Amino acid sequence: MSRWRDVRDKLFILLVILMSAIALLPLLHMIITIAINGIQTIARAGIRFFTDIPPPPISRDIGGIAPSLVGSFITTLTSLPITIALALSAAILSTEFPSNPLSRLTDILSRSFASIPTIVVSMFVYALVVVPMNRFSALAGAVALSLISLPYAYTSFSSALRSVPQTYREASYSIGMNRWQTVIKVFIPIARKAIVVSILITFARAMGETATLLFTVGRYRVGVNIDIRAPTDTIPLLIFDFITTPFKVYHEIAWGAALVLLFIYIAIFITVKTIVKEVKL
């Protein structure tokens, strides 16, 4: 009986390992395919891949993704302060006043907003920002990314603040701090690493958005714009547009851009793992 139990346990472990390997195979295949094709493109283009603009479709020169690379960072970094300010304010409201009707409404709206299709958000921001400005812009893209990122950031910030033991609140009250001093000087500093992790993951999510930016940024690829009021481009949009064309050079650029985006995600993942490890220690 004991031997049969050992055999059954080993078979179960083997089955779990096998199923895990099957689940990971598509991911590994995707990473390897992007790496092989992307490295070939970047090796052929050299440093110009990061400093040049995309070439004409019939060109033999690969060119670069500078407008999309710069535009991705400008749009995403512009959206972060908006997202952080709104999400953190809402999280503080919901954790400090959980029974308040406004807190409950904020919680319901934030969670419901996560189910709205991203392309609908893009159309909404087009009507709200692009039409009044009479132009596409990085600012419009940032507003769209902020709306998409809000539900996740709000949920993460709320969880981070709720994870702080209530004994810290009692201790802060005992030394004369009021509610807001407790939040600002005690709760947020204690939860800062969890908040930073949430911000990094929100940044990564925003960097990979495509449909959200279809009607907002303008797909400007003939130069690098650093003005948030001007049209720009992003790496996901470039990949989406170029991979659907019949031109080989654009396919090569799309593979290279996908590898760059993958490296950005890996860098963020390593940073998050490092912070989480420090929290555990």
C-alpha positions in Angstrom: 0.0 0.0 0.0 2.8 2.4 0.9 4.6 1.5 -2.4 1.5 2.2 -4.4 1.1 5.6 -2.6 4.7 6.5 -3.5 4.2 5.5 -7.1 0.9 7.5 -7.3 2.7 10.6 -5.8 5.5 10.3 -8.3 3.0 9.9 -11.2 1.1 13.0 -10.0 4.4 15.1 -9.8 5.4 13.9 -13.3 1.9 14.8 -14.6 2.2 18.3 -13.1 5.6 18.8 -14.6 4.4 17.6 -18.0 1.4 19.9 -17.9 3.5 22.8 -16.8 6.0 22.1 -19.7 3.1 22.0 -22.2 1.7 25.3 -20.9 5.1 26.9 -21.2 5.9 25.7 -24.7 3.9 28.3 -26.5 5.6 31.1 -24.4 9.0 29.7 -25.0 8.3 29.3 -28.7 7.2 32.9 -28.9 10.2 34.2 -27.0 12.7 32.2 -29.2 11.0 33.2 -32.4 11.1 36.9 -31.5 14.7 36.6 -30.3 15.9 34.9 -33.5 14.2 37.3 -35.9 14.7 40.4 -33.8 18.4 39.8 -33.3 18.9 39.4 -37.1 17.1 42.7 -37.7 19.0 44.7 -35.1 22.3 43.1 -36.0 21.8 44.1 -39.6 20.6 47.7 -38.8 23.1 48.3 -36.0 22.7 51.3 -33.7 20.7 53.1 -36.4 17.8 50.8 -35.4 17.4 53.0 -32.3 18.2 56.4 -33.8 16.7 56.3 -37.3 13.2 56.5 -38.7 11.4 53.7 -40.7 12.3 53.6 -44.4 10.0 53.7 -47.4 8.4 50.3 -48.0 10.5 49.5 -51.1 13.8 50.4 -49.4 16.5 47.8 -48.7 17.6 49.8 -45.7 16.0 48.7 -42.5 16.1 52.1 -40.9 15.0 52.4 -37.3 12.2 52.8 -34.7 13.3 56.0 -33.0 9.9 57.8 -33.3 8.1 54.9 -31.9 10.6 54.2 -29.2 10.7 57.8 -27.9 6.9 58.1 -28.4 6.3 55.0 -26.3 8.3 56.3 -23.3 6.9 59.9 -23.6 3.3 58.7 -23.8 3.6 56.1 -21.0 5.6 58.3 -18.7 3.1 61.2 -19.2 0.2 58.8 -18.3 1.9 57.6 -15.1 1.5 60.7 -12.9 -2.2 61.0 -13.9 -2.8 57.3 -13.1 -0.9 57.4 -9.8 -2.6 60.6 -8.6 -6.1 59.4 -9.4 -5.6 55.7 -8.4 -3.8 56.5 -5.1 -6.4 59.1 -4.1 -9.2 56.6 -4.8 -7.4 53.9 -2.9 -6.9 56.1 0.1 -10.6 57.1 0.0 -11.7 53.5 -0.2 -9.4 52.2 2.6 -9.9 55.1 5.0 -13.7 55.4 4.5 -14.8 52.0 3.3 -18.5 52.5 4.3 -18.7 55.9 2.6 -21.1 55.9 -0.4 -18.6 57.7 -2.5 -16.0 55.1 -1.6 -18.3 52.2 -2.6 -19.2 54.0 -5.8 -15.5 54.6 -6.6 -14.8 50.9 -6.0 -17.6 49.7 -8.2 -16.8 52.1 -11.0 -13.1 51.3 -10.9 -13.7 47.5 -11.1 -16.4 47.9 -13.8 -14.1 50.1 -15.9 -11.7 47.2 -16.3 -14.2 45.4 -18.5 -14.6 48.2 -21.0 -13.0 47.4 -24.4 -9.8 49.4 -24.9 -10.8 50.5 -28.4 -13.9 52.1 -26.9 -11.7 54.0 -24.5 -9.6 55.1 -27.5 -12.8 56.4 -29.3 -13.9 58.2 -26.1 -10.6 60.0 -25.7 -10.7 60.8 -29.4 -13.9 62.7 -28.9 -12.8 64.2 -25.5 -9.3 65.3 -26.3 -8.3 64.9 -30.0 -11.3 66.6 -31.5 -11.1 69.7 -29.2 -7.3 70.0 -29.8 -7.9 69.4 -33.5 -4.9 67.1 -33.6 -3.6 63.7 -32.5 -1.1 63.9 -29.7 1.0 62.1 -27.1 -1.2 63.8 -24.5 -4.3 62.2 -25.9 -2.5 58.9 -25.8 -1.5 59.5 -22.2 -5.1 60.2 -21.2 -6.2 57.0 -22.9 -3.5 55.0 -21.2 -4.4 56.5 -17.8 -8.0 55.5 -18.1 -7.0 51.9 -19.1 -4.5 51.7 -16.2 -6.7 53.1 -13.5 -8.6 49.9 -12.5 -5.4 47.9 -12.1 -3.5 50.6 -10.3 -6.5 51.3 -8.0 -6.8 47.7 -7.0 -3.1 47.3 -6.4 -2.8 50.4 -4.4 -5.8 49.5 -2.3 -4.3 46.0 -1.6 -1.0 47.6 -0.6 -2.6 50.0 1.8 -4.9 47.3 3.3 -1.9 45.0 3.9 -0.4 47.4 6.5 -1.3 46.1 10.0 -3.8 48.2 11.9 -1.5 48.2 14.9 0.5 50.9 13.1 -2.6 53.1 12.9 -3.2 52.6 16.6 0.4 53.5 17.3 0.3 56.6 15.2 -2.9 57.8 16.9 -1.4 57.2 20.3 1.4 59.7 19.5 -1.0 62.4 18.4 -1.2 61.9 14.6 -4.5 62.5 12.8 -6.0 60.3 10.1 -4.2 62.0 7.1 -0.9 62.2 8.9 -1.2 58.5 9.5 -1.8 57.8 5.9 0.9 60.0 4.5 3.6 59.4 7.1 2.9 55.8 8.2 0.8 53.8 5.7 2.3 55.0 2.4 5.9 54.7 3.6 5.3 51.1 4.9 3.5 50.1 1.7 6.0 52.0 -0.6 7.6 48.9 -2.1 4.3 47.3 -2.9 3.2 50.6 -4.4 6.4 50.8 -6.5 5.9 47.3 -7.8 2.3 48.3 -8.8 3.6 51.3 -10.6 6.2 49.3 -12.5 3.6 46.7 -13.6 1.2 49.5 -14.6 4.0 51.0 -16.7 4.6 47.7 -18.4 0.9 47.2 -19.1 0.7 50.7 -20.6 3.8 50.1 -22.7 2.1 47.2 -24.4 -1.2 48.8 -25.3 -2.2 49.0 -28.9 -6.0 49.4 -29.4 -6.1 52.2 -26.7 -3.8 54.4 -29.0 -5.4 53.7 -32.3 -7.4 57.0 -32.4 -5.2 59.1 -30.2 -1.4 59.4 -30.9 -1.5 59.7 -34.7 1.1 57.2 -35.8 3.7 59.9 -36.6 6.9 58.1 -37.8 8.7 60.6 -40.0 10.5 62.2 -37.1 10.9 62.3 -33.3 8.5 64.5 -31.4 9.1 65.2 -27.8 6.2 67.7 -27.5 3.3 66.0 -25.8 0.9 68.2 -27.8 2.2 66.9 -31.1 1.5 63.5 -32.8 3.7 60.6 -32.0 3.9 56.8 -32.3 4.4 53.8 -30.1 6.2 50.5 -30.5 3.0 48.3 -30.3 1.3 50.5 -32.9 4.3 50.2 -35.2 4.4 46.4 -34.8 0.6 46.2 -35.5 0.8 48.3 -38.6 4.0 46.9 -40.1 3.3 43.2 -39.5 0.1 43.5 -41.5 1.8 44.9 -44.6 3.1 42.8 -47.5 6.6 44.5 -47.3 9.5 42.4 -46.1 11.4 45.3 -44.7 8.5 46.3 -42.5 8.2 42.7 -41.2 11.9 42.8 -40.2 11.4 46.1 -38.4 8.4 44.7 -36.6 10.5 41.7 -35.4 13.2 44.0 -34.2 10.6 46.3 -32.4 9.1 43.2 -30.8 12.5 42.2 -29.4 13.0 45.7 -28.0 9.6 45.6 -26.3 10.4 42.2 -24.9 13.7 43.5 -23.4 11.8 46.3 -21.8 9.4 43.8 -20.2 12.2 41.6 -19.0 14.0 44.6 -17.4 10.7 45.6 -15.6 10.2 42.0 -14.5 13.7 41.7 -13.1 13.2 45.0 -11.2 9.9 43.8 -9.8 11.4 40.5 -8.7 14.2 42.3 -7.0 11.9 44.6 -5.1 9.6 41.7 -4.1 12.6 39.7 -2.9 13.7 42.6 -0.7 10.2 42.8 0.7 10.2 39.1 1.6 13.6 39.5 3.3 
